[in-house]
């Protein structure tokens, strides 16, 4: 079975998101696609997977949506279907930053192709910012990237305003380069930063995924793995499957070392969330893991549970 995975987004005005949601759901179901798609007035965003030509049909339907004729996507492959179901949801924003009137269609940073990215971030006058969340940064990032230590993208605007003040106090006006997984967060981040009055703002076209797909590992300035929001958990150079699993308790990546930690409990918690779960959550997760184990003993797949990865 050949599973193809597509990560896509498009900022484009959508007058009737509810109608588009119904249209997208019907088209993707007909194509046999699974995954998650978000629809909002500002556009569409998602990651889906399908067998063989099913993905062609799904992407053709998405490109036929109003304003989406030039929709771009990053394609990769998975050893097994990385999603359990199809979810098409209405949202206020397709990537939530919480700053009204931030519109990448009106104001956005300068795109930098993966082939030109190394030269930009190697320049000492460039400040490189990872716009992803702290747990994503922890398993992989570019050489020299700053970690804003944000728990959600909503935290980014406040962090950047404080960071900019520090730069001004140092008398620095460097160029800003930013990156994220597939490019969508940087669309909003660069739009916000330019609206704040920063002129030289750049971002990686296609995001980390396009860079890992395009740049050979010997030439790469990426270190570690890239977190992805599906059952693959992480990918490396060439978009090969990574080594991380996912903690059911907090949805964060779990390394082989984490699994050896006494605070790790299969299906319940990991070192990052061991002390944060309530008794009710522990009971609920433990019961769910019991059902997973029973399904495994029967030779069945429990929905919502990805197979464990090899430690090799």
C-alpha positions in Angstrom: 0.0 0.0 0.0 1.5 3.3 -1.1 0.4 6.2 1.2 1.0 9.7 0.1 0.8 12.6 2.5 0.1 16.2 1.5 0.6 19.3 3.8 -1.0 22.4 2.3 -2.4 25.9 3.1 -3.6 28.9 1.2 -4.5 32.4 2.6 -7.4 33.5 0.4 -10.7 35.2 1.3 -13.5 32.7 1.8 -17.0 34.4 1.9 -18.9 31.3 3.1 -16.6 29.0 5.1 -19.5 26.7 6.1 -20.4 25.9 2.5 -16.7 25.3 1.6 -16.3 23.0 4.6 -19.2 20.8 3.3 -17.7 20.8 -0.2 -14.2 19.9 1.0 -15.4 17.1 3.3 -17.5 15.5 0.5 -14.6 15.7 -2.0 -12.0 14.3 0.3 -14.3 11.5 1.5 -14.9 10.6 -2.2 -11.1 10.5 -2.7 -10.6 8.2 0.3 -8.5 10.8 2.1 -8.0 11.0 5.8 -6.5 13.8 7.9 -7.4 17.2 9.3 -8.4 20.3 7.3 -9.2 23.8 8.8 -11.4 26.2 6.9 -11.8 29.9 7.9 -12.6 33.2 6.3 -8.9 33.8 5.8 -8.3 30.5 3.9 -7.7 26.8 4.2 -5.0 24.7 6.0 -4.5 21.0 6.4 -2.6 17.7 6.1 -4.2 14.7 4.4 -3.2 11.3 3.3 -4.5 8.9 0.7 -3.5 5.8 -1.3 -2.0 6.3 -4.7 -4.2 8.3 -7.1 -6.6 9.1 -4.3 -4.4 12.0 -3.3 -4.4 13.3 -6.9 -8.2 13.5 -6.8 -8.2 15.1 -3.3 -5.7 17.8 -4.3 -7.5 18.5 -7.6 -10.6 19.2 -5.6 -8.8 21.5 -3.2 -7.2 23.4 -6.1 -10.7 23.9 -7.7 -11.8 25.9 -4.6 -12.3 29.7 -5.2 -8.9 31.4 -4.9 -7.0 28.1 -4.6 -5.9 27.5 -8.2 -2.3 28.1 -7.3 -2.4 26.1 -4.0 1.0 24.6 -3.2 1.6 21.6 -1.1 4.5 19.5 0.3 4.2 15.8 -0.4 5.8 12.9 1.5 5.2 9.2 2.0 4.2 7.1 5.0 4.6 3.4 5.7 1.0 3.2 7.0 -2.0 5.6 7.0 -0.9 8.3 9.5 -4.5 9.5 10.3 -7.4 7.5 11.7 -10.3 9.6 10.2 -11.1 12.7 8.2 -11.9 15.9 10.1 -12.8 19.1 8.3 -13.4 21.9 10.8 -14.5 25.5 10.8 -12.1 27.9 12.6 -11.7 31.7 13.2 -8.1 31.4 11.9 -6.4 28.6 10.0 -3.4 29.3 12.2 -4.2 31.0 15.5 -2.1 34.0 16.4 -4.8 36.1 17.8 -3.8 39.5 16.3 -6.8 40.9 14.4 -6.3 42.2 10.8 -3.0 40.3 10.3 -3.3 39.5 6.6 -0.5 37.9 4.6 -2.4 38.7 1.4 -1.7 42.4 2.1 1.7 42.3 3.9 4.2 39.5 4.1 7.9 38.9 4.3 10.3 38.0 1.5 10.3 34.4 0.5 13.6 32.6 0.4 14.0 29.4 -1.5 15.6 26.4 0.3 18.6 26.6 -2.0 19.3 30.2 -0.8 18.5 29.7 2.8 21.9 28.5 4.0 23.6 31.7 2.7 21.0 33.9 4.4 21.2 32.3 7.9 25.0 32.1 7.8 25.2 35.9 7.5 26.1 37.3 11.0 23.8 40.2 10.4 20.8 37.9 10.2 18.8 37.1 13.3 17.2 33.6 12.9 14.0 32.9 14.7 12.2 29.6 15.1 8.5 30.5 15.1 7.4 27.0 16.3 6.6 25.9 19.8 9.1 24.9 22.5 8.6 21.1 22.1 9.1 21.3 18.3 12.3 23.3 18.7 13.6 20.8 21.3 13.8 17.9 18.8 15.3 19.8 15.9 16.1 23.2 14.5 18.5 25.2 12.3 22.0 26.1 13.5 21.9 29.3 15.4 18.1 29.6 15.7 16.6 31.5 18.6 14.0 29.6 20.6 11.1 32.0 21.7 10.1 29.3 24.2 6.4 29.7 23.3 3.9 27.1 24.3 1.4 28.2 21.6 1.6 30.5 18.5 -0.5 33.0 20.4 2.5 33.7 22.6 4.6 34.8 19.6 3.5 38.5 19.3 4.3 39.4 22.9 7.6 37.5 22.7 8.6 39.4 19.6 7.7 42.8 20.9 9.9 42.1 24.0 12.7 40.8 21.8 12.5 43.8 19.5 12.9 46.1 22.5 16.0 44.2 23.5 17.5 44.7 20.0 16.7 48.4 20.1 18.4 48.8 23.5 21.4 47.2 22.0 21.3 49.6 19.0 20.7 46.7 16.6 18.6 46.7 13.5 19.4 43.3 11.9 17.4 41.5 9.2 15.0 39.0 10.6 14.7 35.5 9.1 12.0 33.1 10.3 10.9 29.5 9.6 8.3 27.0 10.6 7.2 23.5 9.7 5.4 24.1 6.4 5.4 27.8 6.0 2.0 28.8 7.3 3.0 30.2 10.7 5.7 32.3 9.0 3.2 33.8 6.6 1.4 35.3 9.7 4.6 35.9 11.7 6.3 37.9 8.9 3.1 39.8 8.3 2.9 40.7 12.0 6.6 41.6 12.2 6.4 43.9 9.1 3.3 45.6 10.5 5.4 46.3 13.7 7.7 48.3 11.5 10.5 45.9 10.7 11.6 46.3 7.0 13.9 43.4 6.3 11.9 40.3 7.1 12.5 36.9 5.4 11.0 33.4 5.7 11.8 30.0 4.3 9.5 29.2 1.4 7.8 25.8 1.9 9.1 25.6 5.5 11.3 23.0 7.0 9.6 20.2 5.2 10.6 21.6 1.8 14.1 22.3 3.0 14.5 18.7 4.2 13.1 17.4 1.0 15.4 19.7 -1.2 18.7 20.1 0.5 21.1 17.1 0.8 22.0 16.2 4.3 25.8 16.9 3.9 24.9 20.5 2.9 22.2 20.9 5.5 22.2 23.3 8.4 19.3 21.5 10.0 20.0 19.5 13.2 17.7 16.8 14.6 14.2 15.9 13.4 11.1 17.9 12.5 7.9 17.4 14.4 4.8 16.8 12.2 1.2 16.8 13.2 0.2 13.3 12.4 1.0 9.7 13.5 4.5 9.8 12.0 5.4 12.3 14.8 8.7 13.4 13.2 10.6 13.3 9.9 14.3 13.8 9.0 16.3 14.6 5.9 14.6 13.4 2.7 11.4 13.3 4.8 12.3 9.9 6.1 10.3 8.7 9.1 11.8 9.9 12.4 12.5 8.2 15.7 10.0 9.8 18.0 6.7 8.5 19.3 3.8 10.6 20.7 2.8 10.9 24.3 -0.9 10.4 24.7 -1.1 12.6 27.7 0.3 15.8 26.3 0.7 15.1 22.6 4.4 15.9 22.7 7.2 13.9 21.0 8.7 11.1 23.1 12.3 10.0 22.4 13.8 6.6 23.2 15.4 8.2 26.3 12.0 9.5 27.4 10.6 6.0 27.2 13.3 4.7 29.5 12.6 7.4 32.1 10.7 6.1 35.2 8.2 9.0 34.7 7.1 7.5 31.4 3.9 5.4 31.5 2.8 3.9 28.2 -0.4 5.6 26.9 -0.6 7.8 30.0 2.2 10.3 30.5 5.9 11.2 29.8 8.5 13.1 31.7 7.1 16.4 30.4 3.6 15.9 31.7 4.0 13.3 34.5 3.4 15.9 37.2 0.7 17.8 35.4 -2.0 15.3 34.9 -5.1 15.1 37.2 -6.2 11.9 38.8 -9.2 11.9 36.5 -7.0 12.2 33.5 -4.7 9.4 34.7 -7.7 7.1 35.2 -9.1 7.9 31.8 -5.8 7.4 30.0 -5.1 4.2 31.9 -8.5 2.8 30.8 -7.8 3.7 27.2 -4.4 2.1 27.3 -6.1 -1.1 28.7 -8.4 -1.1 25.7 -5.3 -0.6 23.4 -3.6 -3.6 25.0 -6.6 -5.8 24.7 -7.0 -4.9 21.1 -3.4 -5.7 20.5 -3.8 -9.1 22.1 -6.7 -9.8 19.7 -4.5 -8.7 16.8 -6.7 -5.6 16.1 -5.8 -2.0 15.7 -7.2 0.3 18.3 -8.4 3.5 16.7 -6.3 6.5 17.7 -3.2 4.4 18.5 -0.2 4.4 16.2 2.0 1.3 16.1 5.2 1.6 18.1 8.3 2.4 16.2 11.4 0.3 16.0 14.2 1.2 18.3 16.8 0.4 15.6 
